[in-house]
Amino acid sequence: MLEPEVNLSLAMEHGLTGEEYGWICQRLGRTPTFTELGIFSVMWSEHCSYKNSIALLKTLPRSGGRLLVGAGEENAGLVDIGDGLAVAFKIESHNHPSAVEPYQGAATGVGGILRDIFTMGARPVACLNSLRFGPLSDARTRFLFEGIVKGIGDYGNCFGVPTVAGEVYFDESYKGNPLVNAMAVGIVDANLVVSAVAKGKGNPVMIVGSSTGRDGIHGATFASEEISEKSEAKRPSVQVGDPFTEKLLLEATLEIIKQDLVVGIQDMGAAGISCSTSEMSAKGESGMHIDLNKVPLREEGMSAYEIMLSESQERMLVVAKQGCEEKVKQIFEKWDLHCAIVGEVIDDQKIIIDYNGERKAEINPVDLALGGNVPVYIREAEEPKYLEETRKFNFKNLPEPDSISETFEKVFSSPNIASKRWVYQQYDSMVRTNTIVGPGGSDAAVIFIKGTNKALSVKTDCNGRYVYLNPKEGTKIAVAEAARNVVCTGAIPLAITNCLNFGNPYKPEMYWTFKKAIEGMGEACKYFSTPVTGGNVSFYNESPDIAVYPTPVIGMVGLIEELENITTAQFKNDDDLIYLLGEDYEEIGGSEYMKVIHNLVTGEIPKIDLQTEKDLHTLLLHLIESDIINSAHDVSDGGILCSLAECCIMDDEKPVGAKVKLPIKTREDFSFFSESQSRVIVSVNPDNQEKFEEIISKSFTPFMLLGNTGGNTLSVNDQYDFSLSHLINMYYTVISKRMDHSSGI
């Protein structure tokens, strides 16, 4: 017997529209029960259904290259790296939970993305993150910053995976809505990959890991609405993580996969049991019969609705092979974890949920799963009005600074440019001993692939200001810079994952921005042959006052075929020659200089020519493989002066000075702080100069000899001198001084 049915007003309280409620009734052939309403509300939420984004996401390049599975087909992307191995990787947001409960919100974001990796049979080898906050002058920002960084560090450190790279930006637009994007990377034997699928009539369905409580109920719908004062009342929607349990879950999961005991596995993340049962069944064109009385619970009196919607952490749904149940149980018991048979796979395409002798739900999984019969919308799009004004901005009217030295010091000590050591020193970046280049050491992190002579290069990247001022070109730049960063380490870019952080898609201007960003991403990824393996869309990142800058974060993975090709950013020796590859066009629209010195975010952003960028990648990789250059560092935020300073002091224990002459096109400030794209600073041993110039003169990339390394200062144009000790003090202490001062230390 089905439990009592519900009405339209209750459906709307669950975030469904009247039209959607009508569709639910039509598909069921009746009005839904209360449990069914809860299941539909979470599965049709933006967070699970991607109903306002999937139509556009499908236009991205989702196959080709070395991809082993298409985008969205599995829990994470999977790319062939040779030697019978594959790399699994994915990025996801935990923005809304982190805004309300920073420590647990960030920690469970890390836990969730790690489970997406090891449910495929991959052992996690690295974590990355991409974080956005309001200004550090704001007390609440400092509270969120401290809690989020601690949450990320504690979870990763306790679990035992190195956090090797990331990015942190501060801007007023993120004040009410911090962005917390977590990425994980794992290595798997290509023959041992497990799918998130349910099939085979009679195969047992098991819940493994932690017990189920009331934490996180409606977390998926909570992540599908704007932050407001009411959000504080939704603290129960923020899950609580336990990294030690997750470490046990990792080992037990990899063991049952290695022993070939399972048909499929899926993490219970957003929407919990509702999501894993429906998505696995839809993929296997099957169904499940589940008895909730058999689910291990940690709270008394839980209803079917609560059990189905709980987002308690460190749980997974396993479809075991018939006859292997006891072996699976023995393995999980050995690791001191729950393992309970809660149902079985059935041939009928139905999710049947029973509890306390009552039928609580009976739904076709295709009506719940992404790619099935969930609603898909294309929203109204309209170009934002502010772009008319920002495009008109005339940089010629900008007053020149009184002192270039003071201006440089202000830009270089901006928290957006300065070292993020205060953040990454809280992370264990060396655990598992695979980390070759960790945080702060280069343009991307480098992870050794044990048993081979290869390494992975990984990076997250996005400049939200650029995307705000030109969504399409700004997103192209995000892809191009992420690719450039991994190339600077000696890696061939393989593929990307993305985390698309935007405001309310129901607002035409925001939907237009999202649409243009997707166009730019697709164009760039096709050009660089870096297909999109999947990712995450996070809408509704806005408070009553402001929306965040549109921030489509790119997670890039590259492959270094020979360990001897690993290249880092810092100058290594005295008397090396310093060259600039690429050309400056004095482009300061959306730059750090414009924001820090003039408090403006306006103008046309730097141009990006994808062919020019690709030519630069080809040239750099050739120079690296020919052992011609000693270092490579891209010119990005803050312009060439900031990038040169970083090359001098990136290894603050062995800083190396430089004496350079930088050409001035029209104005010193424009040339020094221009953020023109497709530029890289390299250092070359004088013995290799002739060979270097011979190779580069045959390329399509312009180049210029800037000067040479050596000394205790960065000397520019025989006019400006900055002592390395002063640069080190500025660069490495900015964030810690602000955070320590706020803590009363």
Disulfide bonds with the S-S distance in Angstrom:
none
